[in-house]
Amino acid sequence: MNLSSKEILAMNLKYYRFLLQLTQAEFAYKATIDLKYYVELENAHKKPSIEMLDKLALQINKLAGKNIVSSNELITYYPDHKVDKWRVDKK
């Protein structure tokens, strides 16, 4: 599979948000990230800085209550992280 790092990040962000059962707005708010920017990341329209990757991983771990992802894992392809749902927040 030949995905860009932006597409891999988008897939992983959706996957972890699915695990946390949050909407995009809820995740962005809790992670103190601008909603528009977060949506652009999740739709593979923006490429984050290294600092933002660190912040995303930190916030995912904080919301999960344990370490489940590192910043480099956010841009690593995992076939089982594909979420084929229109809404990934289970609402």
N, C-alpha and C positions, 0 to 999 in steps of 0.2 A: 504494500500500500504506500502510495507516494503522497503524503499529506505535508503541508507546510507546518512550521512551528506554531503559527497562529491558529490553524485548524486543530492541531493536537491540543493546544491550550484550551480552545473553546470546548472541545469534547470533554476534556478533563474537568473544566469548571462546571459544566452541566452535570457530569457524573457526581462530583462531590456535593453540588447543590441538591441533587436528587437524594443522596444519602442523608443530607441534613434536613430535607423536606422543607426547603425555603423557596419563596418566590425570588425573582431577580431583585425586586425592590427590597425585600427583607434582607437578603444577603448583602446587598450594597450598603444598606443602612447600618447593619450590624458590623460590617467591615470598615465602615466610614470611607466608602469609595463612592464617588459620584455615580449615580444610577446610569446616566447616559454613557459614560465611559465604560462602566461594567458591561452594559448591554453590547457595546461595540466590541469588547473583548470576547464575550460569549458568542458573538456572531462572526468572529474571526475578521473583523474590520480594522482592529487596532493591534499593534504589537507593544506589549508592556515593557517598561524598563526592568532591569534586574531588581531594583528596589521594590517595584510593584509586585514582581513574582514572589519575592520574599514576604511582602505584606500579605498577599493572597494566601500563601501557604500557612503563614502564622495565624491568620484569621480563620481559615478552615479548621486548623488544629484546635484553636481556642473554642470555636463553636462546637466541635465534635467532643471536646473534653479530653482529648488524647492526641498524640502525634500519629496522624494517618497519612501525611503527605509532606514532602519536602519541595522546595522551589524547583529543583531540577526535575523532580517527578511530574510536575505540572506540564512540562514540555516533552515528556517521554510518552511514546505511543504504547497504550495498553489496549488490545482488542476488546477486552471485556468491559471497558469503560464507555462503550458506545451506548447512549441512551436513545432509544427510538420512540420517544413519547413527545407529544405536542407540548404537554405541560410536565415538567420534571419535578414539580413541587408536591405532587400527589394530592392536590386540592380539588 
